[in-house]
Amino acid sequence: MTHETIADAGARDLGPGLGEVATHAVELYPAEDPLVLDNGARLGPVRVAYETYGTLNAAGDNAVVLCHALTGDAHAAGHHGDPERRGWWDVLVGPGRAIDTDRFFVVCANLLGGCRGTTGPSDVDPATGEARGLDFPALTVADLVRVQRALLRRLGVRRLAAAVGGSLGGMQVLEWTLQAPEEVDRAVVLCASARLSAQNIALSTAAREGILRDPDFQGGRYPGTGRIPRAGLSAARMLGHVTYVSEEALRRKFDRRLRDGDAVRAPPRDGHDWFAPVFEVEHYLHHQASSFVERFDALSYLYLTRVMDAFAPFEAPDAEERLGRVREAGTRFLVESFTTDWRFGPEHSDHLAAALSGAGVPVERHDVASPWGHDSFLLPIGEHLDLVAGFLAS
């Protein structure tokens, strides 16, 4: 998300926001009492990176947890010394904003399996002294949520005023309410899915194959070798990023503009220079890939995309029982989509909301007009901000 994109989205004046913040880390699940994953594997200790904003009240019930998307991290709001480089959800979180840090104690943690301070597949296994690589256990969305719940207990949170997340973050919010509905008063699920379509799985498969087939992947043993699957991860990011924006967004921002102006180029005599980027949109994707490779890890990308593929909570044998517990707990939902999101389009939110409301769970369902595609939930779109603020204030 660039400053240009924010401006193009019609940003309102949100005020100064939070100032400088810090990322913290805590160790959970000691080796003698490890985390037991859904597949029976045991993992401990588990390091978790997190940030907090605002103050927890004496009752421990004014907390809002932010669940990040696939390539996000714990740094959701404020800045780390440069006010021009702010957290990924800064438009939503801060004093007087939709998630008001004068009222709420806000927590955001990097996911289990991630690469931004929380235990993941590129970390060294204390038992072997080597990076775990593909020996790291397979994960589920439920496993991700268990770790975050443990963190909040450590921080003294007794009940969530709200759980809020977009994309993979929205999947976590849904799973949290199914796993422990008594802990969540309100749930905000943005641009998410309770069941990935075949198209979504196909796109993720194509992205993963680029990484797996890169010779520098080295069977997942690349950490510490000085070689990373740069080409494969770059291709995965380019493919993924195209699915996060809409055709209209790309037309508005780039259309068919050439880097060197609008002059028609003569075809080259051979193919040596033919495939170098010439369109502005090509340069944009190359930039996205280059910056992504510097901040994200290929193993985490593989693991977390596979986690998303497998998520289908309403198809589980105990789905009806779990939904009944959500109804009895009184958890309320805001389910929001955006009109031009084709990765997790309105039909995904319709399916999710219908399953909840069909079980008697109170749901507010909104489809917000936006030309910006899946990433709209990260932008300062007025209707979206007002919906979240109103839902949390109700």
Contacts in CASP RR format, 6 or more apart in sequence:
PFRMAT RR
TARGET T0000
AUTHOR 0000-0000-0000
METHOD contacts of the structure
MODEL  1
MTHETIADAGARDLGPGLGEVATHAVELYPAEDPLVLDNGARLGPVRVAY
ETYGTLNAAGDNAVVLCHALTGDAHAAGHHGDPERRGWWDVLVGPGRAID
TDRFFVVCANLLGGCRGTTGPSDVDPATGEARGLDFPALTVADLVRVQRA
LLRRLGVRRLAAAVGGSLGGMQVLEWTLQAPEEVDRAVVLCASARLSAQN
IALSTAAREGILRDPDFQGGRYPGTGRIPRAGLSAARMLGHVTYVSEEAL
RRKFDRRLRDGDAVRAPPRDGHDWFAPVFEVEHYLHHQASSFVERFDALS
YLYLTRVMDAFAPFEAPDAEERLGRVREAGTRFLVESFTTDWRFGPEHSD
HLAAALSGAGVPVERHDVASPWGHDSFLLPIGEHLDLVAGFLAS
1 88 0 8 1.000
1 375 0 8 1.000
1 378 0 8 1.000
1 379 0 8 1.000
3 84 0 8 1.000
4 253 0 8 1.000
5 253 0 8 1.000
5 372 0 8 1.000
5 375 0 8 1.000
5 379 0 8 1.000
6 91 0 8 1.000
6 379 0 8 1.000
6 380 0 8 1.000
8 252 0 8 1.000
8 253 0 8 1.000
9 370 0 8 1.000
9 372 0 8 1.000
9 376 0 8 1.000
9 379 0 8 1.000
9 380 0 8 1.000
9 381 0 8 1.000
10 380 0 8 1.000
10 381 0 8 1.000
11 91 0 8 1.000
11 379 0 8 1.000
11 380 0 8 1.000
12 380 0 8 1.000
12 382 0 8 1.000
12 385 0 8 1.000
14 91 0 8 1.000
14 97 0 8 1.000
14 380 0 8 1.000
17 77 0 8 1.000
17 78 0 8 1.000
17 90 0 8 1.000
17 94 0 8 1.000
17 95 0 8 1.000
17 97 0 8 1.000
18 53 0 8 1.000
18 77 0 8 1.000
18 78 0 8 1.000
18 79 0 8 1.000
18 90 0 8 1.000
18 93 0 8 1.000
18 94 0 8 1.000
18 95 0 8 1.000
18 101 0 8 1.000
19 78 0 8 1.000
19 79 0 8 1.000
19 83 0 8 1.000
20 78 0 8 1.000
20 79 0 8 1.000
20 80 0 8 1.000
20 81 0 8 1.000
21 51 0 8 1.000
21 53 0 8 1.000
21 75 0 8 1.000
21 77 0 8 1.000
21 78 0 8 1.000
21 79 0 8 1.000
21 80 0 8 1.000
22 51 0 8 1.000
22 80 0 8 1.000
23 49 0 8 1.000
23 50 0 8 1.000
23 51 0 8 1.000
23 74 0 8 1.000
23 75 0 8 1.000
23 80 0 8 1.000
23 117 0 8 1.000
24 49 0 8 1.000
24 50 0 8 1.000
24 51 0 8 1.000
24 52 0 8 1.000
25 47 0 8 1.000
25 48 0 8 1.000
25 49 0 8 1.000
25 50 0 8 1.000
25 117 0 8 1.000
26 47 0 8 1.000
26 48 0 8 1.000
26 50 0 8 1.000
26 151 0 8 1.000
26 154 0 8 1.000
27 45 0 8 1.000
27 46 0 8 1.000
27 47 0 8 1.000
27 48 0 8 1.000
28 35 0 8 1.000
28 45 0 8 1.000
28 46 0 8 1.000
28 47 0 8 1.000
28 48 0 8 1.000
28 147 0 8 1.000
28 150 0 8 1.000
28 151 0 8 1.000
28 154 0 8 1.000
29 35 0 8 1.000
29 43 0 8 1.000
29 44 0 8 1.000
29 45 0 8 1.000
29 46 0 8 1.000
29 147 0 8 1.000
29 150 0 8 1.000
30 44 0 8 1.000
30 45 0 8 1.000
31 44 0 8 1.000
31 45 0 8 1.000
31 126 0 8 1.000
34 42 0 8 1.000
34 43 0 8 1.000
34 44 0 8 1.000
34 45 0 8 1.000
34 46 0 8 1.000
35 42 0 8 1.000
35 43 0 8 1.000
35 44 0 8 1.000
35 46 0 8 1.000
35 143 0 8 1.000
35 146 0 8 1.000
35 147 0 8 1.000
35 150 0 8 1.000
36 42 0 8 1.000
37 43 0 8 1.000
37 137 0 8 1.000
37 138 0 8 1.000
37 139 0 8 1.000
37 140 0 8 1.000
37 143 0 8 1.000
38 139 0 8 1.000
38 140 0 8 1.000
38 142 0 8 1.000
38 143 0 8 1.000
39 137 0 8 1.000
39 138 0 8 1.000
39 140 0 8 1.000
41 137 0 8 1.000
41 138 0 8 1.000
43 119 0 8 1.000
43 137 0 8 1.000
44 119 0 8 1.000
45 119 0 8 1.000
46 112 0 8 1.000
46 118 0 8 1.000
46 119 0 8 1.000
46 147 0 8 1.000
47 117 0 8 1.000
47 118 0 8 1.000
47 119 0 8 1.000
47 123 0 8 1.000
48 109 0 8 1.000
48 110 0 8 1.000
48 112 0 8 1.000
48 117 0 8 1.000
48 118 0 8 1.000
48 119 0 8 1.000
48 147 0 8 1.000
48 148 0 8 1.000
48 151 0 8 1.000
49 73 0 8 1.000
49 74 0 8 1.000
49 109 0 8 1.000
49 110 0 8 1.000
49 116 0 8 1.000
49 117 0 8 1.000
49 118 0 8 1.000
50 74 0 8 1.000
50 107 0 8 1.000
50 108 0 8 1.000
50 109 0 8 1.000
50 110 0 8 1.000
50 151 0 8 1.000
51 74 0 8 1.000
51 75 0 8 1.000
51 76 0 8 1.000
51 77 0 8 1.000
51 107 0 8 1.000
51 108 0 8 1.000
52 105 0 8 1.000
52 106 0 8 1.000
52 107 0 8 1.000
52 108 0 8 1.000
52 155 0 8 1.000
53 76 0 8 1.000
53 77 0 8 1.000
53 78 0 8 1.000
53 93 0 8 1.000
53 94 0 8 1.000
53 101 0 8 1.000
53 105 0 8 1.000
53 106 0 8 1.000
54 101 0 8 1.000
54 102 0 8 1.000
54 104 0 8 1.000
54 105 0 8 1.000
54 106 0 8 1.000
55 105 0 8 1.000
56 62 0 8 1.000
56 63 0 8 1.000
56 105 0 8 1.000
56 155 0 8 1.000
56 156 0 8 1.000
56 157 0 8 1.000
57 105 0 8 1.000
59 158 0 8 1.000
60 105 0 8 1.000
60 156 0 8 1.000
60 157 0 8 1.000
60 158 0 8 1.000
60 159 0 8 1.000
61 157 0 8 1.000
61 158 0 8 1.000
61 159 0 8 1.000
61 160 0 8 1.000
61 161 0 8 1.000
62 103 0 8 1.000
62 104 0 8 1.000
62 105 0 8 1.000
62 161 0 8 1.000
63 104 0 8 1.000
63 105 0 8 1.000
63 106 0 8 1.000
63 107 0 8 1.000
63 152 0 8 1.000
63 155 0 8 1.000
63 157 0 8 1.000
63 159 0 8 1.000
63 160 0 8 1.000
63 161 0 8 1.000
64 99 0 8 1.000
64 104 0 8 1.000
64 105 0 8 1.000
64 106 0 8 1.000
64 107 0 8 1.000
64 160 0 8 1.000
64 161 0 8 1.000
64 162 0 8 1.000
64 163 0 8 1.000
64 164 0 8 1.000
64 392 0 8 1.000
65 106 0 8 1.000
65 107 0 8 1.000
65 108 0 8 1.000
65 109 0 8 1.000
65 148 0 8 1.000
65 152 0 8 1.000
65 160 0 8 1.000
65 162 0 8 1.000
65 163 0 8 1.000
65 164 0 8 1.000
65 176 0 8 1.000
66 76 0 8 1.000
66 89 0 8 1.000
66 93 0 8 1.000
66 99 0 8 1.000
66 106 0 8 1.000
66 107 0 8 1.000
66 108 0 8 1.000
66 164 0 8 1.000
66 165 0 8 1.000
67 108 0 8 1.000
67 148 0 8 1.000
67 163 0 8 1.000
67 164 0 8 1.000
67 165 0 8 1.000
67 166 0 8 1.000
67 168 0 8 1.000
67 169 0 8 1.000
67 170 0 8 1.000
67 172 0 8 1.000
67 173 0 8 1.000
67 176 0 8 1.000
68 74 0 8 1.000
68 76 0 8 1.000
68 88 0 8 1.000
68 108 0 8 1.000
68 110 0 8 1.000
68 111 0 8 1.000
68 165 0 8 1.000
68 168 0 8 1.000
68 169 0 8 1.000
69 165 0 8 1.000
69 166 0 8 1.000
69 167 0 8 1.000
69 168 0 8 1.000
69 169 0 8 1.000
70 167 0 8 1.000
70 168 0 8 1.000
70 301 0 8 1.000
70 304 0 8 1.000
70 305 0 8 1.000
70 308 0 8 1.000
71 292 0 8 1.000
71 296 0 8 1.000
71 301 0 8 1.000
72 88 0 8 1.000
72 110 0 8 1.000
72 116 0 8 1.000
73 88 0 8 1.000
73 110 0 8 1.000
73 116 0 8 1.000
73 117 0 8 1.000
74 108 0 8 1.000
74 109 0 8 1.000
74 110 0 8 1.000
74 116 0 8 1.000
74 117 0 8 1.000
74 118 0 8 1.000
75 87 0 8 1.000
75 88 0 8 1.000
75 108 0 8 1.000
75 116 0 8 1.000
76 87 0 8 1.000
76 88 0 8 1.000
76 89 0 8 1.000
76 90 0 8 1.000
76 93 0 8 1.000
76 106 0 8 1.000
76 108 0 8 1.000
77 86 0 8 1.000
77 87 0 8 1.000
77 89 0 8 1.000
77 90 0 8 1.000
77 92 0 8 1.000
77 93 0 8 1.000
77 94 0 8 1.000
77 101 0 8 1.000
77 106 0 8 1.000
77 108 0 8 1.000
78 86 0 8 1.000
78 87 0 8 1.000
78 90 0 8 1.000
78 93 0 8 1.000
78 94 0 8 1.000
79 85 0 8 1.000
79 86 0 8 1.000
79 87 0 8 1.000
88 378 0 8 1.000
89 108 0 8 1.000
89 378 0 8 1.000
91 97 0 8 1.000
91 378 0 8 1.000
91 379 0 8 1.000
91 380 0 8 1.000
91 385 0 8 1.000
92 98 0 8 1.000
92 99 0 8 1.000
92 164 0 8 1.000
92 385 0 8 1.000
92 388 0 8 1.000
93 99 0 8 1.000
93 101 0 8 1.000
93 106 0 8 1.000
94 100 0 8 1.000
94 101 0 8 1.000
94 102 0 8 1.000
94 106 0 8 1.000
95 101 0 8 1.000
95 102 0 8 1.000
96 102 0 8 1.000
97 385 0 8 1.000
97 389 0 8 1.000
98 385 0 8 1.000
98 386 0 8 1.000
98 388 0 8 1.000
98 389 0 8 1.000
98 390 0 8 1.000
98 392 0 8 1.000
99 106 0 8 1.000
99 162 0 8 1.000
99 164 0 8 1.000
99 388 0 8 1.000
99 389 0 8 1.000
99 392 0 8 1.000
100 389 0 8 1.000
100 392 0 8 1.000
104 161 0 8 1.000
104 162 0 8 1.000
104 392 0 8 1.000
105 157 0 8 1.000
107 151 0 8 1.000
107 152 0 8 1.000
107 155 0 8 1.000
107 157 0 8 1.000
109 118 0 8 1.000
109 147 0 8 1.000
109 148 0 8 1.000
109 151 0 8 1.000
110 116 0 8 1.000
110 117 0 8 1.000
110 118 0 8 1.000
111 118 0 8 1.000
111 144 0 8 1.000
111 147 0 8 1.000
111 304 0 8 1.000
112 118 0 8 1.000
112 119 0 8 1.000
112 120 0 8 1.000
112 139 0 8 1.000
112 143 0 8 1.000
112 144 0 8 1.000
112 147 0 8 1.000
113 119 0 8 1.000
113 120 0 8 1.000
113 121 0 8 1.000
113 136 0 8 1.000
113 139 0 8 1.000
113 144 0 8 1.000
113 300 0 8 1.000
113 303 0 8 1.000
113 304 0 8 1.000
114 120 0 8 1.000
114 297 0 8 1.000
114 300 0 8 1.000
114 303 0 8 1.000
114 304 0 8 1.000
115 122 0 8 1.000
115 296 0 8 1.000
115 297 0 8 1.000
115 299 0 8 1.000
115 300 0 8 1.000
116 295 0 8 1.000
118 147 0 8 1.000
120 132 0 8 1.000
120 136 0 8 1.000
120 299 0 8 1.000
120 300 0 8 1.000
120 303 0 8 1.000
121 131 0 8 1.000
121 132 0 8 1.000
121 133 0 8 1.000
121 134 0 8 1.000
121 136 0 8 1.000
121 297 0 8 1.000
121 299 0 8 1.000
121 300 0 8 1.000
121 302 0 8 1.000
121 303 0 8 1.000
122 131 0 8 1.000
122 132 0 8 1.000
122 133 0 8 1.000
122 223 0 8 1.000
122 297 0 8 1.000
122 299 0 8 1.000
122 300 0 8 1.000
123 131 0 8 1.000
123 132 0 8 1.000
124 130 0 8 1.000
124 131 0 8 1.000
124 132 0 8 1.000
125 131 0 8 1.000
125 132 0 8 1.000
125 135 0 8 1.000
131 221 0 8 1.000
131 223 0 8 1.000
131 224 0 8 1.000
133 220 0 8 1.000
133 221 0 8 1.000
133 223 0 8 1.000
133 299 0 8 1.000
134 219 0 8 1.000
134 220 0 8 1.000
134 299 0 8 1.000
136 299 0 8 1.000
136 303 0 8 1.000
138 303 0 8 1.000
138 306 0 8 1.000
139 303 0 8 1.000
139 304 0 8 1.000
139 307 0 8 1.000
140 307 0 8 1.000
140 310 0 8 1.000
140 311 0 8 1.000
141 168 0 8 1.000
141 171 0 8 1.000
141 172 0 8 1.000
141 175 0 8 1.000
141 307 0 8 1.000
141 308 0 8 1.000
141 310 0 8 1.000
141 311 0 8 1.000
141 313 0 8 1.000
142 175 0 8 1.000
142 179 0 8 1.000
144 172 0 8 1.000
144 175 0 8 1.000
144 307 0 8 1.000
145 172 0 8 1.000
145 175 0 8 1.000
145 176 0 8 1.000
145 179 0 8 1.000
146 179 0 8 1.000
148 172 0 8 1.000
148 176 0 8 1.000
149 176 0 8 1.000
149 179 0 8 1.000
149 180 0 8 1.000
149 183 0 8 1.000
152 160 0 8 1.000
159 182 0 8 1.000
159 183 0 8 1.000
159 184 0 8 1.000
159 185 0 8 1.000
160 183 0 8 1.000
160 184 0 8 1.000
160 185 0 8 1.000
161 185 0 8 1.000
161 186 0 8 1.000
161 392 0 8 1.000
162 184 0 8 1.000
162 185 0 8 1.000
162 186 0 8 1.000
162 187 0 8 1.000
162 188 0 8 1.000
162 392 0 8 1.000
163 172 0 8 1.000
163 173 0 8 1.000
163 176 0 8 1.000
163 177 0 8 1.000
163 184 0 8 1.000
163 186 0 8 1.000
163 187 0 8 1.000
163 188 0 8 1.000
164 173 0 8 1.000
164 187 0 8 1.000
164 188 0 8 1.000
164 190 0 8 1.000
164 388 0 8 1.000
165 172 0 8 1.000
165 173 0 8 1.000
165 188 0 8 1.000
165 189 0 8 1.000
165 190 0 8 1.000
165 192 0 8 1.000
165 377 0 8 1.000
166 173 0 8 1.000
166 189 0 8 1.000
166 190 0 8 1.000
166 191 0 8 1.000
166 192 0 8 1.000
166 377 0 8 1.000
167 190 0 8 1.000
167 191 0 8 1.000
167 192 0 8 1.000
167 343 0 8 1.000
167 344 0 8 1.000
167 374 0 8 1.000
167 377 0 8 1.000
168 192 0 8 1.000
168 304 0 8 1.000
168 307 0 8 1.000
168 308 0 8 1.000
169 192 0 8 1.000
170 189 0 8 1.000
170 190 0 8 1.000
170 191 0 8 1.000
170 192 0 8 1.000
171 192 0 8 1.000
171 193 0 8 1.000
171 194 0 8 1.000
171 308 0 8 1.000
171 311 0 8 1.000
173 187 0 8 1.000
173 188 0 8 1.000
173 189 0 8 1.000
173 192 0 8 1.000
174 187 0 8 1.000
174 189 0 8 1.000
174 192 0 8 1.000
174 194 0 8 1.000
174 313 0 8 1.000
174 352 0 8 1.000
175 311 0 8 1.000
175 313 0 8 1.000
176 183 0 8 1.000
176 184 0 8 1.000
176 187 0 8 1.000
177 184 0 8 1.000
177 187 0 8 1.000
177 326 0 8 1.000
177 329 0 8 1.000
177 331 0 8 1.000
177 333 0 8 1.000
178 313 0 8 1.000
178 322 0 8 1.000
178 323 0 8 1.000
178 325 0 8 1.000
178 326 0 8 1.000
179 322 0 8 1.000
181 325 0 8 1.000
181 326 0 8 1.000
181 328 0 8 1.000
181 329 0 8 1.000
181 330 0 8 1.000
181 331 0 8 1.000
182 325 0 8 1.000
182 329 0 8 1.000
184 329 0 8 1.000
184 331 0 8 1.000
185 331 0 8 1.000
185 332 0 8 1.000
186 331 0 8 1.000
186 332 0 8 1.000
186 333 0 8 1.000
186 334 0 8 1.000
186 391 0 8 1.000
186 392 0 8 1.000
187 331 0 8 1.000
187 332 0 8 1.000
187 333 0 8 1.000
187 334 0 8 1.000
188 333 0 8 1.000
188 334 0 8 1.000
188 336 0 8 1.000
188 388 0 8 1.000
188 391 0 8 1.000
188 392 0 8 1.000
189 333 0 8 1.000
189 334 0 8 1.000
189 335 0 8 1.000
189 336 0 8 1.000
189 349 0 8 1.000
189 352 0 8 1.000
190 336 0 8 1.000
190 337 0 8 1.000
190 377 0 8 1.000
191 336 0 8 1.000
191 337 0 8 1.000
191 338 0 8 1.000
191 341 0 8 1.000
191 343 0 8 1.000
191 344 0 8 1.000
191 345 0 8 1.000
191 349 0 8 1.000
191 374 0 8 1.000
191 376 0 8 1.000
191 377 0 8 1.000
192 344 0 8 1.000
192 348 0 8 1.000
192 349 0 8 1.000
192 352 0 8 1.000
193 200 0 8 1.000
193 311 0 8 1.000
193 344 0 8 1.000
193 348 0 8 1.000
193 351 0 8 1.000
193 352 0 8 1.000
194 311 0 8 1.000
194 312 0 8 1.000
194 313 0 8 1.000
194 314 0 8 1.000
194 348 0 8 1.000
194 351 0 8 1.000
194 352 0 8 1.000
194 355 0 8 1.000
195 311 0 8 1.000
195 312 0 8 1.000
195 314 0 8 1.000
195 315 0 8 1.000
195 348 0 8 1.000
195 351 0 8 1.000
196 204 0 8 1.000
196 308 0 8 1.000
196 309 0 8 1.000
196 311 0 8 1.000
196 312 0 8 1.000
197 348 0 8 1.000
200 308 0 8 1.000
200 309 0 8 1.000
200 343 0 8 1.000
200 344 0 8 1.000
201 309 0 8 1.000
203 239 0 8 1.000
203 240 0 8 1.000
203 243 0 8 1.000
203 343 0 8 1.000
204 305 0 8 1.000
204 306 0 8 1.000
204 308 0 8 1.000
204 309 0 8 1.000
206 239 0 8 1.000
207 235 0 8 1.000
207 236 0 8 1.000
207 239 0 8 1.000
207 240 0 8 1.000
207 301 0 8 1.000
207 305 0 8 1.000
208 236 0 8 1.000
208 301 0 8 1.000
208 302 0 8 1.000
208 305 0 8 1.000
208 306 0 8 1.000
210 229 0 8 1.000
210 231 0 8 1.000
210 232 0 8 1.000
210 235 0 8 1.000
210 236 0 8 1.000
211 217 0 8 1.000
211 229 0 8 1.000
211 232 0 8 1.000
211 233 0 8 1.000
211 236 0 8 1.000
211 298 0 8 1.000
211 301 0 8 1.000
211 302 0 8 1.000
212 302 0 8 1.000
213 232 0 8 1.000
214 229 0 8 1.000
214 230 0 8 1.000
214 231 0 8 1.000
214 232 0 8 1.000
214 233 0 8 1.000
216 222 0 8 1.000
216 227 0 8 1.000
216 228 0 8 1.000
216 229 0 8 1.000
216 230 0 8 1.000
216 231 0 8 1.000
217 229 0 8 1.000
217 232 0 8 1.000
217 298 0 8 1.000
218 225 0 8 1.000
218 227 0 8 1.000
220 299 0 8 1.000
222 228 0 8 1.000
222 229 0 8 1.000
222 298 0 8 1.000
223 299 0 8 1.000
228 293 0 8 1.000
228 298 0 8 1.000
229 298 0 8 1.000
230 293 0 8 1.000
232 298 0 8 1.000
233 289 0 8 1.000
233 292 0 8 1.000
233 293 0 8 1.000
233 296 0 8 1.000
233 298 0 8 1.000
233 301 0 8 1.000
234 289 0 8 1.000
234 290 0 8 1.000
234 292 0 8 1.000
234 293 0 8 1.000
235 289 0 8 1.000
236 298 0 8 1.000
236 301 0 8 1.000
237 288 0 8 1.000
237 289 0 8 1.000
237 292 0 8 1.000
237 293 0 8 1.000
237 296 0 8 1.000
238 285 0 8 1.000
238 286 0 8 1.000
238 288 0 8 1.000
238 289 0 8 1.000
241 285 0 8 1.000
241 288 0 8 1.000
242 285 0 8 1.000
243 342 0 8 1.000
243 343 0 8 1.000
243 374 0 8 1.000
244 343 0 8 1.000
244 373 0 8 1.000
244 374 0 8 1.000
244 375 0 8 1.000
245 372 0 8 1.000
245 373 0 8 1.000
245 374 0 8 1.000
245 375 0 8 1.000
246 340 0 8 1.000
246 341 0 8 1.000
246 342 0 8 1.000
246 371 0 8 1.000
246 372 0 8 1.000
246 373 0 8 1.000
246 374 0 8 1.000
247 340 0 8 1.000
248 340 0 8 1.000
248 371 0 8 1.000
249 340 0 8 1.000
249 371 0 8 1.000
249 372 0 8 1.000
249 373 0 8 1.000
250 281 0 8 1.000
252 371 0 8 1.000
253 281 0 8 1.000
253 284 0 8 1.000
254 279 0 8 1.000
254 280 0 8 1.000
254 281 0 8 1.000
254 284 0 8 1.000
256 279 0 8 1.000
257 279 0 8 1.000
257 280 0 8 1.000
257 281 0 8 1.000
258 265 0 8 1.000
258 278 0 8 1.000
258 279 0 8 1.000
258 280 0 8 1.000
259 277 0 8 1.000
259 278 0 8 1.000
259 279 0 8 1.000
259 280 0 8 1.000
259 283 0 8 1.000
260 278 0 8 1.000
265 278 0 8 1.000
267 274 0 8 1.000
268 274 0 8 1.000
277 283 0 8 1.000
277 286 0 8 1.000
313 319 0 8 1.000
313 322 0 8 1.000
314 323 0 8 1.000
314 355 0 8 1.000
316 322 0 8 1.000
320 359 0 8 1.000
323 355 0 8 1.000
323 356 0 8 1.000
323 359 0 8 1.000
323 360 0 8 1.000
323 361 0 8 1.000
324 359 0 8 1.000
324 360 0 8 1.000
324 361 0 8 1.000
326 356 0 8 1.000
326 359 0 8 1.000
326 361 0 8 1.000
327 359 0 8 1.000
327 360 0 8 1.000
327 361 0 8 1.000
330 361 0 8 1.000
330 362 0 8 1.000
331 361 0 8 1.000
332 361 0 8 1.000
332 362 0 8 1.000
332 363 0 8 1.000
332 364 0 8 1.000
332 391 0 8 1.000
333 353 0 8 1.000
333 356 0 8 1.000
333 361 0 8 1.000
333 362 0 8 1.000
333 363 0 8 1.000
333 364 0 8 1.000
334 363 0 8 1.000
334 364 0 8 1.000
334 366 0 8 1.000
334 387 0 8 1.000
334 388 0 8 1.000
334 391 0 8 1.000
335 349 0 8 1.000
335 352 0 8 1.000
335 353 0 8 1.000
335 356 0 8 1.000
335 363 0 8 1.000
335 364 0 8 1.000
335 365 0 8 1.000
335 366 0 8 1.000
336 349 0 8 1.000
336 365 0 8 1.000
336 366 0 8 1.000
336 367 0 8 1.000
336 368 0 8 1.000
336 377 0 8 1.000
336 384 0 8 1.000
336 387 0 8 1.000
336 388 0 8 1.000
337 344 0 8 1.000
337 345 0 8 1.000
337 346 0 8 1.000
337 348 0 8 1.000
337 349 0 8 1.000
337 350 0 8 1.000
337 366 0 8 1.000
337 367 0 8 1.000
337 368 0 8 1.000
338 345 0 8 1.000
338 346 0 8 1.000
338 367 0 8 1.000
338 368 0 8 1.000
338 369 0 8 1.000
338 370 0 8 1.000
338 372 0 8 1.000
338 373 0 8 1.000
338 374 0 8 1.000
338 376 0 8 1.000
338 377 0 8 1.000
338 384 0 8 1.000
339 346 0 8 1.000
339 367 0 8 1.000
339 368 0 8 1.000
339 369 0 8 1.000
339 370 0 8 1.000
340 370 0 8 1.000
340 371 0 8 1.000
340 372 0 8 1.000
340 373 0 8 1.000
340 376 0 8 1.000
341 373 0 8 1.000
341 374 0 8 1.000
341 376 0 8 1.000
342 373 0 8 1.000
342 374 0 8 1.000
343 373 0 8 1.000
343 374 0 8 1.000
344 374 0 8 1.000
345 374 0 8 1.000
346 367 0 8 1.000
349 365 0 8 1.000
349 367 0 8 1.000
350 365 0 8 1.000
353 363 0 8 1.000
353 365 0 8 1.000
356 363 0 8 1.000
357 363 0 8 1.000
357 365 0 8 1.000
364 387 0 8 1.000
364 391 0 8 1.000
366 387 0 8 1.000
368 376 0 8 1.000
368 381 0 8 1.000
368 383 0 8 1.000
368 384 0 8 1.000
368 387 0 8 1.000
369 383 0 8 1.000
370 376 0 8 1.000
370 379 0 8 1.000
370 381 0 8 1.000
370 384 0 8 1.000
372 379 0 8 1.000
372 381 0 8 1.000
376 384 0 8 1.000
377 384 0 8 1.000
END
